[in-house]
Amino acid sequence: MNPPESDVIKVDLHPISEDDDIGFFACMTIDRPDKLNALNAEVMASLKAVCAWMESSDGVRVLVVTGAAPKAPLEGKRAKPHAFVAGADITEFAGAGSGVIREKFRDNAVEALWNLSKPTIAMVDGFALGGGCEVACSCDVRIASNRSTFGTPEINLGLIPGYGATQRLERLVGYGKAHEMIMTGDMVPADEAQRIGLVNHVVSPEELEDTVFAMARRIGSKSSHALRVGKQTVRAALDEGLTDGVELEAVAFANLFDSEDKEIGVQAFLNRETARWKHR
């Protein structure tokens, strides 16, 4: 079950419950604080490796994604700001043509995170800009500190978002607001991000980890089979029309009645007990 690690990504495992052998949630930290955790080729390769490991690790039930806190500054130097991910590493863009970029972005780590069958939570503290905003949008839930800032400033480079923000951001915040963010490149503070639906919860920096970890444990305590089906069904709302989506939901709902976890959950409810899921 040992997670893959590299110089730019660290993964820590935390028990879902201290009282029951349910399994773990993983906290993956993008660890380039001197570069504000910017996404480079090494980060993207490592992120893909973590996603592949998550899919194959039955005992790891939820993935939390975050960025490393800034290091203490040297004497006389200004401290770097907090960042979830401040964007892509622009040094890799210089001189690159469409052929190189098309190949780089075709099979990228943000899509691997988006396609992960297990629940994902973005723990955002600081800048979530460009690729960082897109990493957050590719997670199922976003919880941010009140010093966080979101944005898609690619327009200032003569570009548009390339990791899915023109699609996923629009579905989160709506057509007009997504256009405004993408076309102006303006940054959105955490409270505004929550108001427009980009962020689920905003808390103080001191409360952030406890809040996120509590949600990871709460989600991770549910039936992994039901979680997977639920995620697939909600995602279908992005790809299917309403009529087809409702039909897909009806089929998925009915099929769950043949699962062992359904009967375990029903009996636990009737007996006022805690469910001990078969699919953990």
C-alpha positions in Angstrom: 0.0 0.0 0.0 3.0 2.3 0.1 2.2 5.4 -2.0 4.5 6.6 -4.8 6.5 9.6 -3.8 9.0 11.9 -5.6 10.9 15.1 -4.9 7.8 17.2 -5.8 4.9 15.2 -4.3 4.5 13.7 -0.9 1.7 11.4 0.2 0.6 10.8 3.8 -1.9 8.2 4.9 -4.4 8.8 7.7 -6.9 6.4 9.2 -10.5 6.9 8.5 -11.4 5.9 12.0 -9.4 5.2 15.1 -12.0 2.7 16.3 -12.6 0.6 13.2 -10.4 -0.9 10.5 -12.2 1.0 7.7 -9.1 2.0 5.8 -7.3 5.3 5.0 -7.5 8.6 3.2 -4.5 9.9 1.4 -3.3 13.5 1.6 -1.1 14.4 -1.4 1.0 17.5 -1.1 2.5 19.2 -4.2 5.8 20.1 -2.8 7.5 23.0 -4.7 6.9 25.8 -2.3 9.8 27.9 -3.7 7.9 27.9 -7.0 4.5 28.4 -5.4 3.9 24.7 -6.1 3.7 25.4 -9.9 2.9 22.4 -12.1 5.9 21.2 -14.1 6.5 17.9 -16.0 7.8 16.2 -12.9 4.7 17.2 -10.8 2.3 16.0 -13.5 4.0 12.7 -13.9 4.0 12.2 -10.1 0.3 13.2 -9.9 -0.6 10.6 -12.5 1.4 8.0 -10.6 -0.6 8.8 -7.4 -3.9 8.6 -9.3 -3.0 5.1 -10.6 -1.9 4.0 -7.1 -5.2 5.3 -5.7 -7.2 3.3 -8.2 -5.4 0.1 -7.3 -5.3 0.5 -3.5 -8.6 -0.8 -2.1 -7.8 0.4 1.4 -7.3 4.0 0.4 -10.8 5.5 0.1 -10.4 9.3 -0.4 -7.7 11.6 -1.9 -7.0 15.0 -0.5 -5.0 17.3 -2.7 -3.1 20.3 -1.4 0.1 22.4 -1.8 3.1 22.8 0.5 3.2 25.7 2.8 6.0 28.3 2.2 9.3 27.7 3.9 10.6 30.2 6.5 12.4 33.0 4.6 16.1 33.6 5.0 17.1 36.5 7.2 16.3 39.7 5.4 14.2 38.0 2.7 10.5 38.4 2.2 8.4 35.3 2.9 6.7 33.7 -0.1 2.9 33.7 -0.1 0.8 30.6 0.5 -0.2 28.7 -2.6 -2.2 25.7 -3.4 -0.9 25.7 -7.0 0.0 29.1 -8.5 -0.3 27.7 -12.1 1.7 25.9 -14.7 5.5 26.3 -14.7 5.7 29.0 -17.5 9.3 28.3 -18.1 8.2 25.1 -19.9 6.1 27.1 -22.3 8.9 29.3 -23.7 9.6 28.3 -27.3 7.1 25.4 -27.3 4.9 24.9 -30.4 1.5 23.3 -30.8 2.8 19.8 -31.5 4.7 19.6 -28.2 1.9 21.2 -26.2 -0.8 19.1 -27.8 1.0 15.9 -26.8 1.7 17.2 -23.3 -1.9 18.1 -22.6 -3.6 15.2 -24.3 -2.9 12.7 -21.5 -2.4 14.9 -18.6 -2.5 14.5 -14.8 -5.5 16.8 -14.3 -7.6 14.5 -16.4 -6.3 11.5 -14.4 -7.4 13.3 -11.2 -10.8 14.1 -12.8 -11.3 10.5 -13.9 -10.4 9.0 -10.5 -13.3 6.8 -9.3 -12.7 7.6 -5.7 -13.8 10.9 -3.9 -11.3 13.8 -4.1 -11.1 17.0 -2.0 -9.0 20.0 -2.8 -7.6 21.6 0.3 -6.8 25.2 -0.9 -4.7 27.6 1.1 -3.5 30.5 -0.9 -3.2 31.0 -4.7 -5.1 28.6 -6.9 -4.4 30.2 -10.3 -4.3 28.9 -13.8 -3.5 25.2 -13.6 -4.0 25.4 -9.9 -7.6 26.5 -10.3 -8.0 23.7 -12.8 -6.6 21.1 -10.4 -9.1 22.3 -7.8 -12.0 22.2 -10.4 -11.1 18.6 -11.2 -11.7 17.6 -7.6 -15.2 16.7 -6.3 -15.1 19.1 -3.3 -13.2 22.3 -2.7 -12.5 23.7 0.8 -10.5 26.8 1.0 -8.9 29.1 3.6 -10.1 32.7 3.7 -6.8 33.9 2.3 -7.1 31.9 -0.9 -7.5 33.4 -4.3 -8.8 31.7 -7.5 -8.3 32.7 -11.1 -7.6 31.8 -14.7 -5.0 34.4 -15.8 -3.9 32.6 -18.9 -5.3 35.4 -21.1 -2.5 37.6 -19.9 -0.1 35.2 -21.7 -2.1 35.3 -24.9 -3.6 31.9 -24.0 -6.7 30.3 -22.6 -6.9 27.6 -19.9 -5.7 24.2 -21.1 -6.5 21.8 -18.3 -10.3 21.8 -18.7 -11.3 25.1 -17.0 -13.3 26.3 -20.1 -15.5 23.3 -19.5 -15.4 22.5 -15.7 -15.3 26.1 -14.5 -18.4 26.9 -16.6 -20.3 24.0 -15.1 -19.4 25.2 -11.5 -20.0 28.9 -11.8 -22.1 29.4 -14.9 -21.6 30.7 -18.4 -21.3 34.4 -17.6 -19.0 34.2 -14.6 -16.7 31.7 -16.3 -16.5 34.0 -19.3 -15.6 36.9 -17.0 -12.9 35.0 -15.2 -11.4 33.6 -18.4 -11.6 36.8 -20.5 -10.3 39.2 -17.8 -7.9 37.0 -15.9 -9.1 38.7 -12.7 -8.6 36.9 -9.5 -11.5 35.9 -7.2 -11.2 35.9 -3.4 -12.3 33.0 -1.4 -15.6 34.5 -0.2 -16.6 35.4 -3.7 -15.5 31.9 -4.9 -17.9 30.4 -2.4 -20.7 32.7 -3.4 -20.5 31.7 -7.0 -20.2 28.0 -6.3 -16.5 27.5 -7.0 -15.8 26.6 -3.4 -17.9 24.5 -1.0 -16.6 25.9 2.3 -14.3 28.7 3.4 -12.7 28.5 6.8 -9.7 30.2 8.6 -6.2 28.8 7.8 -6.1 27.4 11.3 -9.3 25.4 10.7 -8.6 24.2 7.2 -6.8 20.9 7.8 -9.2 19.8 10.5 -12.2 20.7 8.4 -10.9 18.9 5.3 -9.7 15.8 7.2 -13.1 15.6 9.0 -14.9 15.6 5.6 -12.4 13.0 4.2 -13.2 10.8 7.2 -16.9 11.3 6.9 -16.9 10.5 3.2 -14.5 7.6 3.6 -16.7 6.0 6.2 -19.4 5.3 3.6 -19.8 2.3 1.3 -17.0 2.6 -1.3 -19.3 0.9 -3.9 -22.1 3.4 -3.3 -19.6 6.3 -3.4 -18.3 5.1 -6.8 -21.7 4.7 -8.3 -22.8 8.1 -6.9 -19.8 9.8 -8.4 -20.3 8.2 -11.7 -24.0 9.2 -11.7 -23.4 12.8 -10.8 -20.7 13.1 -13.4 -23.2 11.9 -16.0 -25.1 15.1 -15.4 -22.2 16.9 -17.2 -22.2 14.6 -20.2 -25.9 13.6 -20.7 -29.1 15.5 -21.2 -31.5 15.7 -18.3 -33.8 12.9 -19.5 -30.9 10.5 -20.2 -29.2 11.5 -16.9 -32.3 10.8 -14.9 -32.7 7.4 -16.6 -29.1 6.6 -15.8 -29.6 7.5 -12.2 -32.7 5.3 -12.0 -30.8 2.3 -13.3 -27.8 2.9 -11.0 -30.2 3.3 -8.0 -32.0 0.1 -8.7 -28.8 -1.8 -9.2 -27.6 -0.8 -5.8 -30.5 -2.9 -4.3 -28.6 -6.0 -5.4 -25.5 -5.0 -3.4 -24.5 -6.4 0.0 -23.9 -2.9 1.3 -27.6 -1.8 0.7 -28.8 -4.5 3.0 -26.1 -3.8 5.5 -27.1 -0.1 5.5 -30.8 -0.8 5.8 -30.5 -3.3 8.6 -28.1 -1.0 10.5 -30.6 1.9 10.2 -33.5 -0.3 11.4 -31.5 -1.6 14.3 -30.0 1.8 15.1 -26.5 0.5 14.6 -23.4 1.7 12.8 -23.1 0.1 9.4 -20.1 -2.1 8.8 -19.8 -2.0 5.0 -18.8 -5.0 3.0 -17.2 -2.7 0.4 -14.8 -0.6 2.4 
